[in-house]
Amino acid sequence: MSDKQEPVDWEGIKRDFCAGSMSNRELAAWYSISEGAIRKRAKKENWVKTGTQPKARTEPARISIVPTPVTPETTSPEAIVGRGRNLTLRLLDELDATTSKLGELEAIIDTAVDGEDAENKREALKQAISLKQRAEVLKSLALAAKTLNESGAAADGGKKAQRQRSAEQVAQPGSKFAPPAPPKTVSTH
């Protein structure tokens, strides 16, 4: 059995690369070659994607931040915990979107970063969306959710107080778990 490798069809890769119909990752999978090898060859031979040119960069839109008004309702522990939970859930959604579109984000990074020090910028951006970074974000979000849940329990008097209230509610007279009534004494006079 021989370990001969098939010759790489660089002309086909160049044609598809320049056409811009596939991302570098898709090209790498199609031609059974590494994505890095395609990028190196494209840079070395100055290949230009003519099919889809990236749009001109524009200034990001300004986002106006509306602060939460300080009222007794918004500063109560329950309101703070609720806002924290909502924020954690939104961040988890954002992490999910980043994870599900990882290939597309990498392709955008590859095509959008150019100019001096492009390789360093590209690697820094890819590092920002890497598995390690996403795992650390997930760990931080899980810790935040745990802390907020514990804070919510503390705001209600703690876990013991919650359990005590639940037990008292279940033990109301007439319920299935209520303590039995004392025996009736019969007096004989």
N, C-alpha and C positions, 0 to 999 in steps of 0.2 A: 504494500500500500504506500503510495507516495503522497507527500504533503505539498504537491505543486499548487501554487496559487494561480488563479486565472489572471491574465493581464488586465490591467485597469483601463477602461474605455474613457480616457481623458477627454477625447473629442466630444463624446456624448455628454459627459459631465459638464464640459464647458458650454455646450449648446443649451442644455437644460438650465444651467446656472444663469447664463446670460438672458434666457427667456424669462426667468423670474417666475415660472409657473409652480415651482416647488421650493420649499424651504431647504436650507442646508441639511437639516436633519432628515428630511424626506429623501433628498438626493443621496445622502450617506446610506440610508437603509436600502434604497432602490439599487444602488451600484455596489453594495456590500463593501463599503470603505468607511473609514472614520470621518466624522464631520470635521475634525481638525485638519485632516489631510486635504480636504476640499478647500477649507479656508486658506490654508498655507499656499496651495497651488494658485487659488484665485488672487491672492495678494501678490504672489511672486510674478504672475503673468498679467497682472492688472485687468482682471476680468471685470466687466461692468454689467450689472443687471439692467437690461433695457426694457424688459416687459413691465415691471412694476417699479417705479421710482418712489422712494419714500417722499411723503408730503413735506413741504417746507415747514420748518419748526416755527411755532408761534409762541408768544408769551402765554403762560397758563392764565386761565381766568381767575380773577380775584374772588375769593370766597369770603363772604362776610360772616363773621361769627356773632351769633346772637347769644349773649350770656343768659343763663337761667336767672330769673329774678329771685332775689333773696326774700323769701316769705317763710312763715312757720311751716307751710305745707311742703315747700321744696327743701327745707333744711332738716326735716324730720329724718330720723334714722331709716325708716321704711322707704322714704322717697330717695334717699341717697343710695341705699342698697338696690332699689329698683332701677335707678339710672345706671348704676355700675353693672348690673346684670344685662341691661339692654346694650350697653357698650361692649361688654364681653361677647355677647351673641353677634353683634355687628362685626366685631373683629374676627370672630370665628368664621362668619360668612365670607369675609374678605380673604381670609387664609384659604378657605375652600376654593374660592374663585381663582386665586393665584395658583394653587396646586393643580386645579383641573385645566388651566390654560398655560402650564409651564412651557411646553414646546413652542407655543405661539409667542410667549414673552421672550424666550431665548432667540427666536427668529427676528423679532422686532429689535432686540438689542444688537444682534449681528448686523442688521441693515442700517440702523439709525446712528450708531456710533462711528464717527469718522474724524479725520483730522489728526493733529499731533496727539501722541499718547493714547491713541484709540484702543490699542490692545489692553493697556492697563485699565482704561475706563470700562471696556467690555467685560474684563474679568471681575472688576469690582461690582458691576451690575449683576453679573451672573452669580457672584458670591451672595449678593443680597437676596436672591430668590432661590438659593440652594436649599437642599434638604436639611442640612444642619441648621440653617437660620430658621426655616419653617418649623422644625422640631422644637427649637428653643422658644419660638413664639407660642406654639401650642402648649408647651410646658408652663410658660408664664401665664397664659390665659386660663389654664386649668387651676393654677394656684390662685389667680384672682377670683375665679368663680367659687372656689372652695372658701376663700376668705370672705367673700360677699355673703355666701350662704351662712357662714358662722356668724357674721355680723348681723344678718337678719334674725338669726336665732337669739343673739344677744339682745337685740332691740326689743324682742318680745319677752325678755326676762330670762333668756337662756333655754337650753335644751331641757333641763330639769323642770323648769316652770311650764314649758310646753307640755311635757309628759304629764305633769301634775294636773294641768287643766284638762287634758284629754281623759285622764283617769276619772276626774270628778264628773266630767260630762257623761261618760259611759256609766258611772255608778249612780246616776240620778234615780230617785225612787220610781219604781215601775219599769225600769229597764231590765234587761236580761241579766246584767252583771251587778245589779244593785245588791247590797248586803241583805240577807234575809231579815225579815221583821222579827223582833223578839217574840218568844212564845207568849201566848195569852195565858194569864193565870186565872184560874177559876177559884173564886172565893166561895166557901161554903159557910154560910151563917145561918 
